[in-house]
Amino acid sequence: MHALLARARAQRMHAIVAKIEAGNSASSALHARCDFAVTGRERELGFKFARWLDLVTMQLLL
């Protein structure tokens, strides 16, 4: 993740957006450790294993 963010900064990108399935706590924690902030939640966007899944959006301004 740090290499990806360094490359984005080198290319003068302004923001990075992550879309994470709401139950994926490991991915959410990884992004939070890299200073991403939760900016939204979209409910029931996917259906897998007989259940609806929410999508969380996290953003980092570079």
C-alpha positions as CSV (number, residue, x, y, z in Angstrom):
1,M,0.0,0.0,0.0
2,H,2.8,2.4,0.9
3,A,4.4,1.9,-2.5
4,L,1.1,2.5,-4.3
5,L,0.5,5.7,-2.4
6,A,4.1,6.9,-3.1
7,R,3.5,6.3,-6.8
8,A,0.2,8.2,-6.7
9,R,1.9,11.1,-5.0
10,A,4.8,11.1,-7.5
11,Q,2.2,11.3,-10.3
12,R,0.6,14.2,-8.6
13,M,-2.8,12.5,-8.1
14,H,-5.2,14.3,-5.8
15,A,-7.3,11.6,-4.2
16,I,-7.4,7.8,-3.9
17,V,-10.8,6.1,-3.4
18,A,-11.3,2.5,-2.1
19,K,-14.5,0.6,-2.4
20,I,-14.6,-2.2,0.3
21,E,-17.3,-4.8,1.1
22,A,-18.6,-3.7,4.5
23,G,-17.8,-7.0,6.2
24,N,-14.1,-6.9,5.2
25,S,-12.7,-5.6,8.4
26,A,-9.1,-6.5,7.5
27,S,-9.2,-4.3,4.4
28,S,-11.0,-1.5,6.2
29,A,-8.3,-1.6,9.0
30,L,-5.5,-1.6,6.4
31,H,-6.9,1.5,4.7
32,A,-7.6,3.3,8.1
33,R,-3.9,2.7,9.1
34,C,-3.0,4.5,5.9
35,D,-5.2,7.5,6.8
36,F,-8.1,6.7,4.6
37,A,-11.4,8.0,5.9
38,V,-14.9,6.5,5.5
39,T,-16.9,8.8,3.2
40,G,-20.0,6.7,2.5
41,R,-21.8,3.4,2.6
42,E,-24.0,2.0,-0.2
43,R,-26.5,-0.5,1.0
44,E,-27.2,-3.9,-0.6
45,L,-25.2,-3.4,-3.8
46,G,-24.1,-7.0,-4.2
47,F,-25.6,-10.4,-3.5
48,K,-23.4,-13.4,-2.6
49,F,-23.9,-16.6,-0.7
50,A,-27.6,-15.8,-0.2
51,R,-27.1,-12.5,1.4
52,W,-27.0,-8.8,0.4
53,L,-23.7,-7.0,0.8
54,D,-23.0,-3.3,1.5
55,L,-20.1,-1.3,0.1
56,V,-18.1,1.2,2.1
57,T,-16.2,4.0,0.4
58,M,-13.0,5.2,1.9
59,Q,-10.9,8.2,0.6
60,L,-7.5,9.6,1.0
61,L,-6.6,13.1,-0.1
62,L,-3.0,13.2,-1.2
